[in-house]
Amino acid sequence: MEDDFIIEAQNITVRYGELTVLEDVNFKIRRGEIFVIVGGSGCGKSTLLRQLIGLEVPTEGQILIEGENLSEASQDDSSSIMKKFGILFQSNGLFASMTIGENVKLALDSNTSLDEETADRIIDIKLNSVGLINYKNFYPSEISGGMQKRAALARAMALDPDILFFDEPSSGLDPLTASALDKLIIELNAGLNTTMVIITHDLASILTISHRVLMLDKSVKGVITEGKPEELLNMKENELVYNFFNRIPMEG
């Protein structure tokens, strides 16, 4: 639905001591969309992600997940809300001593009481969805960086989350591998209708996968624009936005 918002950031301000990183940030994310957050170094992308996934509580404001206030929830309630999340970290976060299948199973063991047969069937489904069913018994060191990203994605999807968060998913990947990951993200979004929130600086990915883009800037400690990628690409009235999306270096 047009106004079916699954995430709402309301008046988010984040301070560390006397340093204000984000100030009065507001936006909404629709269910099922690929929402990309971009901006230059130091603009607060990673800080905002930590608020969205509940790793930090904003100094002011609140994060609503399907109407539930994550920022003010009790520990039990926040844990319940966060079970709706799957997270693909920049470093992948795979355990080197575990096989790919065991890494995916870890998410199931930590959050469910499924029997071995059922868990194994789910593992196969998730690995198959990212094209890694034949690598179930491989260790992370035995597969490529792109395959490690996909394995981490399979683990993030193990509990069928409503929302998937990605922190720089194409980081460290060559252009062809990054493009293949973009294609997989689009396919999974279309097939599962999972809401995807992606932090990235990869312009090719931004233009390929995003339904809407939120751009942060350090100078305003918050949002400078929001819209469809093609709108931002042609936003000549805003020099900062236009230069970012057209790779034009800022003078000075």
N, C-alpha and C positions, 0 to 999 in steps of 0.2 A: 504494500500500500504506500501511496505517496507520502503520508505523514505517520507511518509506523516507525517511530524512532526507537531504536534499541539502546542507544547510548546518548546521554545528554551531559555536556559539560557546562556547568552554570557558574559563572563569575569566578573562575579558577585563578587564584593567585598563589604563587609559590615563592617563599623567601627562605634563604639559608642565612641566618644571622641578619646582617644588614643588607645582604645581596638579594635583590629581587630579580628572579629569572623570568617569571611569567606574571602578568598582571591583568586581571579581569578578562580571562579568556572564555569565550562562549561559542559553542557549536553543537550540532546534533548530527547523529549518524543513523541513517535509515537501515532497517533490517534488510539483509541480503546484498548490500552494496559493498563495493571495494572502495574504501575511503583511504586516501593517501595523505600523509602529513610530510611536508617538505620545508626546507629553509636552509639558510647558510649555517656555517659552524657557529656554535654558541647561541643559537636562537631558542633553544629549549625543547627540541624535539624529544630527546631522550628523557628529559625531566617530565614532559607531558605524558609520555608512555608509562612512566612509573606511577603516575597518578591514575591513569586509566586502568591499569591492571592490579591496582591495590597494593603495590609495594611501598608506596608513600601516601600520606594523607595531605591534601593541599592545606596551605596556611589559611586560606579563605576559599569559600565556594564548595561545590559538591559535584560528584560524579554519580549520575543515575544510570543504573543498568536495568532495563525493562521496568523503570519506575522505582526501583529500589535504590536507596541511598548508600552507595558503597563507602563513601567518605565518612559517614557517621555510624556505620553498622557495628554491632558487637563482633567479637572475634568469631563466634559461631555463625552469625549471619553473613559476615564477610567471606568466610570459608565456603559457605553455601553458594553465594553469588559467584565467587571465583571459580567454582566448578563448571561454570558456563563458558570458561575461557580455555583456549588452547594457545600456547605461546611458542613461536619459533624464534629462538634467540640468535643473535648475530654469530655467536661462537658455536652454534648447533647444540651444544650441551649434551652430546652423546657420551655415554660412559665407555671408555676405551676397553675395559675388561669384559664388557658384555657384547654379545652378538647383536645384530640389528633387531632381530626378533625379540631378544631379551630386553632391549632398550624400550621397545614399544610396549612390551608386557609390563614393564615397571609402572607405567601410568595406570594400567588396569589393576595391578596388585595393590597399589597405594590407595585406590579409591573405590574398589569394588570387592565383592566376595565371590566372583565368578569361578566356576569349576574350570579345570585345566582345558577340557575339550572346548568349552564355549570361548574361553580366553584365546585359545589357539586359533579358533575360527575367526575371531575378530582381528587378531594380528594379521592373518592371511588377507583378510579383506582390506585392511588399511595399507599393507605393503603392496598389494595388487593395485590399489588406487593410485599409488605414486610410481608404479612400474618397477618395484623392487622385490616382487614375490620370489624371484630366483636367488635373492641375496639374503634371505632370512638368517642363514647360519654364518654369514660373513661378519667379521669384526670391522669397526669403523676404519681402522688403518688399512684394511684390504680393499676399500672402495674409494672412488674419486671424491673430490670436494663437492661436486654437484650432487652425487648420490648421497653423500652425508646430509646435505640440506634436505633432500627428499625423505631420507630416513627420519630426520628430526621432525619433518612435517607430518609423517605418518604417526609418530608418537604424539604430536600435538593434537592430532585428530582422533586419538584412541577412544576418548570418552564422548565423541560426537558433540563437540562444543558448539554453542550458538554463535560464538565470536572467536575468530582466529586473529591473533596479534603477531605481526612480523616486524622484527628489528633488523633493518638493512639485509633483507633476504639475499640480495645479489652480491653482497660484499665478498670479495675474494674469488669471485667466479669470472671466468673468461666470458666474452660477449655471447658466444654461442650457447654456453651452458646457462648463462643468465637468461637468455631468450627462451630456452627450453623450460626453465623454471617459471617464467612469466606465463607461458602457454599452459602449464600445469595449474597454476593459480587460477587462471581464467576458467579452465575446464572444471575445476573443483567448485568454484563459486557458482557456475551455471548449473552444475549437477546437484549440488547440495543446498544451494541458497544460503550458505554460511556467510555471515557478515565478516568482512576482512578489513582490518585496520593495519596499514603498512607504513612504517617509517623508512624512508629511502631518500637517497640523493641521486639515484640513477635515472637520468632524464628519459632514456629510452624506455625503461620500465614504467615510469610515471605516465608517459603518453600512451603506452600500450595497454596497461591493465586498469587504470583508475576510472571509476565512475565520477567521483568528485575529488577535488584536491583542496587541502587546507594549507596555506603558506604562512609560516611564522617568520618574524624578523626580530633580530636582537635590539634594533633601535627603538622599537615600540613595545618590546617585552610581551609580544603576543601576536595576534592574527593581523596580517595586512590584506589578505584577500582569501576568498573561498569560491570555488566554482568548478565547472567542467574543465578538463585539461586543455581542450581546444580553445576555450575562452581565455584561459590564462596565457596560452601560447601567443595569442594575438592581442593581448591587453597593452596596447601602445600608450595608453593614457597613464599607465603606472610604470615608470622607467625601471624600478627595482624588479617588479614582477616580469616585465618583458625581457629584461636582460638575463634574468635567471633562467627562464624557459627557452631562451634563444642563445644561451651560452655567450653572452656579450660581456666582457670584463667591465666592471665598474671603474670609472676614472677616479684617481686619487687613491 
